[in-house]
Each structure stands twice: as C-alpha cells, then as structure tokens.
Amino acid sequence: TARMTRMVNDLSELWRAEAHQLPLAIEAVDAADVAREVGERFAPQAAARGITLALPAAAAPAMADRDRLAQVLSNYLSNALRHAPDGSRVTVAAARAAERVRISVTDEGPGLAGDQLEAVFERFYRVDAARSRAAGGSGIGLAIVRALAEAMGGAAWAESAGPGRGATFSLELPAA
C-alpha cells in the first residue's frame, strides 16, 4: 500500500510538473550549497560502502526552487549510490558556464549504452528490467527530474562513455 501511494503521488507530481501546474518558488540559490546539503544526507550511506563522495566547494548561484533542486539532486545521488560499486567514487560538481549553472553527479557504475541515455528519462523505464520494483524504484524518478528541470527553466540529461564506464547525470539552470 505504501509503495502504491508513493507511486500515485509521484505520478501526480510528474503530471503537475509537466503541465506547469507545480508551484515553484524560483529565487537565487547557491546550487553548490544545496548539493553539499543533499550530499551530507547521503554521506553515511556512501561511507558504509566505502564510496568516496566528493562535493562541490565553489559557489554556483542559480535561479531555482531550492526544494525542487534538492529533490533533483537527491534523485541523482540515490541512483548514483545504487549503481556505484563498493569502494568507488561519486562526484557532485557545480559550476557556472556563461549564463547557466551546471550541476552534475558522476559515478563509476555500470554506465549506459547510447540508446539508454534518453530512455532513462522516460516514465517507467528502468535500465535493468530484471530488478524488482521494490528494490529498484518505480522508474519515474528521472522523468520527474526532467520535468522539474524544465519547469525551472533548465534541462536534465545523462552522459556515459558506454557500458562499464560510469555515467554522469546533469542539470543545467539559469545562472543567478
């Protein structure tokens, strides 16, 4: 029942974000600050598996809804830690480039094939279909990420050098 309730809530949030019906409080926020706060919440989980979690140091002011940015980064970090091998590294970076701020989460996990880079943002898509939904989630987290990114005037995407070579999930937002 709890899993079904979470899925219904996630689908409702996805629909509202895609329909631009989600209330957002867009303001100047330090994306690196938000990344550090979210990273600190995941630090015990990373440490328990010997994963080094590198967080951004320099400021990266962006125009965003602080809570929704934290939600996006939580999704990215949760996925990275789920797929990163024990003893590896997960890096969170945040930097300004021209009039945009890019925040990315890079892992040393199984990576993605070229056809999976866009598919991972589709509703209910899961790279490993053999994984149970109880352990692996509903497959709509990244669809929500993309909808939230677009609702905040940004974009979300994935990059990977291919299977076995890790992946980087990025979010780009307007700079403050």
Secondary structure, 3 states (H helix, E strand, C coil): CHHHHHHHHHHHHHHHHHCCCCCCCEEEEEHHHHHHHHHHHHHHHHHHCCCEEECCCCCCEEEEEHHHHHHHHHHHHHHHHHHCCCCCEEEEEEEEECCEEEEEEEECCCCCCCCHHHHCCCCCCCCCCCCCHHHHCCCCHHHHHHHHHHHCCCEEEEECCCCCCCEEEEEEEEEC
